[in-house]
Amino acid sequence: MQFETKLQPATLIKRYKRFLADVRTEDGKEFTVHCPNSGSMRGCSTPGSKVMLSTSPNLKRKYPQTLEMIAEGDTWIGVNTMLTNGIVAEAIMAGQIEELQKIDTLTREVCTSKSSRLDLLLERGAEKIYVEIKNCSLVEDDWATFPDAVTVRGTKHLNELARLVAEGHKGIIFFCVQRKDASRFRPAAHIDPVYAKTLLDVSKKGVQILVYQAEVHPEFIRIQKSIPCLLDTPTEHNESS
């Protein structure tokens, strides 16, 4: 995914109320921007960090600028979760996901029951593949990890995938790691033990887990490579495997 317009650099003052952040530009101007991320942004919201902003052409928006990425050290992290599905969908249709080749059609935001909706439905011949995508922005000691806050909704998505697998379809949970400073993935059992246990349980029922790392750059974000996943992990995140 290429950004259509050049992003504007700034410095993060603080992130608050989940969807707002205050920033300061290089010329000293301070203003509030939209932060499209419902998570805690643990590990990627340090005041004083460099950030990159996009500007909407919609003049009716209360906050025209959007927080797209933030730097922790020399690592850019994609924090706009509204872009994640598009990044993954683009990679799938370009044949960049090894496990998802020769896809005939891709449909977004698919209702699978009265109370459930999943991110993608892929069709390959008669095969139906349901995909739920999660943006992973938290890294601790080389481990990319998800979630960064308790997610009841995320656990519900896992169980919905397992239900679809039981009906004879294929179900995939796809973790998109939007930062370069990790070489492996595990669920954040120390943050949400229920989600971590459910992920392990549904994997045993046939839900496939894919973890791909994206290259995050001020001009683009694109899927780069897969990284290994470990499910049966210790609850203490600072233990070594």
JOZI-V418349 format. One record per pair of residues at least 12 apart in sequence whose C-alpha atoms are under 8 Angstrom apart, sorted by the first residue. I is the first residue (numbers start at 1). J is the second residue. Records with the same first field share a line. If there is no record, write none. Layout:
I=J + J
This chain:
1=86 + 87 + 90 + 220 + 221 + 222
2=219 + 220 + 221
3=219 + 220
5=54
6=54 + 219
7=52 + 53 + 54 + 55 + 218 + 219
8=52 + 53 + 54
9=25 + 26 + 50 + 51 + 52 + 53
10=23 + 24 + 25 + 26 + 50 + 51 + 52 + 53
11=23 + 24 + 25 + 26 + 47 + 48 + 49 + 50 + 51
12=24 + 45 + 46 + 47 + 48 + 49 + 50 + 51
13=47 + 48
14=45 + 46 + 47
15=35 + 45 + 47
18=35 + 37 + 38 + 39 + 40
19=34 + 35 + 36 + 37 + 38
20=32 + 33 + 34 + 35
21=33 + 34 + 35 + 67
32=63
33=63 + 64 + 65 + 66 + 67
34=63 + 64 + 65 + 66 + 67
35=66 + 67 + 68 + 80
36=66 + 67 + 79 + 80 + 81 + 82
37=79 + 80 + 81 + 82
39=148 + 149
40=148 + 149
41=79 + 137 + 138 + 148
42=138 + 148
43=72 + 137 + 138 + 139
44=70 + 71 + 72 + 77 + 137 + 138
45=70
46=72
49=70 + 71 + 72
50=70 + 71 + 72
51=67 + 68 + 69 + 70 + 71
52=67 + 68 + 69 + 70 + 218
53=65 + 66 + 67 + 68 + 69
54=66 + 67 + 68
67=79 + 80
68=80
69=218
75=179 + 180 + 181
76=179 + 180 + 216 + 217
77=137 + 178 + 179 + 216
78=137 + 178 + 179 + 216 + 221
79=137 + 178
81=135
84=133 + 134 + 135 + 176
85=119 + 133
87=221 + 222 + 223
88=133 + 176 + 223
89=106
91=222 + 223
93=106
96=223
102=124
103=122 + 123 + 124
104=122 + 123 + 124 + 125
105=122 + 123 + 124
106=120 + 121 + 122 + 123
107=120 + 121 + 122
108=120 + 121
109=121
116=157 + 160
118=130 + 131 + 132 + 157
119=131 + 132 + 133
120=132
127=169 + 170
128=169 + 170
129=169 + 170 + 171 + 172
130=161 + 164 + 169 + 170 + 171 + 172
131=161 + 171 + 172 + 173 + 174
132=157 + 172 + 173 + 174
133=173 + 174 + 175 + 176
134=173 + 174 + 175 + 176
135=175 + 176 + 177 + 178
136=175 + 176 + 177 + 178
137=177 + 178 + 179
139=181 + 182
140=237 + 238
141=182 + 238
142=181 + 182 + 183 + 184
143=182 + 183 + 184 + 185 + 186
144=177 + 182 + 183 + 184 + 185 + 186
145=185 + 186 + 187 + 188
146=186 + 187 + 188
147=187 + 188 + 191 + 192
148=188 + 191
149=191 + 192
150=191 + 192 + 195
151=192 + 195
152=195
154=195
155=194 + 195 + 198 + 199
158=173 + 198 + 199 + 202
159=198 + 202
161=173 + 202 + 207
162=202 + 205 + 206 + 207
165=205 + 206 + 207
166=205
170=207
171=206 + 207 + 208
172=207 + 208 + 209 + 210
173=207 + 208 + 209 + 210
174=209 + 210 + 211 + 212
175=209 + 210 + 211 + 212
176=211 + 212 + 213 + 214
177=211 + 212 + 213 + 214
178=213 + 214 + 215 + 216
179=213 + 214 + 215 + 216
180=213 + 214 + 215 + 216
183=227 + 228
184=227 + 228 + 229 + 230
185=211 + 227 + 228 + 229 + 230
186=229 + 230 + 231 + 233
187=199 + 230 + 231 + 233
188=235 + 237
189=233 + 234 + 235 + 236 + 237
190=235 + 236 + 237
193=235
196=231
199=231
200=231 + 232
210=226
211=226 + 227 + 228 + 229
212=224 + 225 + 226 + 227
213=225 + 226 + 227
